[in-house]
Amino acid sequence: MYPIGVLAPLLTVPQLLEVWISKEAGGLSLLTWSSWTFFSAFWIVYGVMHKEKPIIISNIAWLLIELGVVAGIILYN
């Protein structure tokens, strides 16, 4: 379960890199990416409360990537 929990968020890294390298985020929705960020934070809390390491690790990875995309949208949109 750990490899999938870490590999799945990595599939979003190309989007993160695209925003920061091109300095363009016109096609991305701040509402969508902010919502995903918000829900990742809640999943982390859930994982901590239930001591589920795969959920915690996966959602920390998602949260970091999503925060990077949200920051890029705010800066470059």
CORJOKA-V720893 format. One line per field, one symbol per residue. phi: phi as a letter, one per 40 degrees, with the letter a starting at -180 (. if undefined). burial: + if it has 16 or more other ideal C-beta (glycine too) atoms within 10 Angstrom, else -. A space follows every 10 residues. Layout:
BEGIN
phi->???
burial->???
END
This chain:
BEGIN
phi->.ddccccdcc ccddcdcdcc ccfbbdcbcc cccccccdcc ccccddcccb fbdccccdcc cddccccccd cccccbc
burial->----+---+- -+--++-+++ ----+--+-- --++-++--+ +-++--+--- ----++++++ +++-++++++ -++----
END
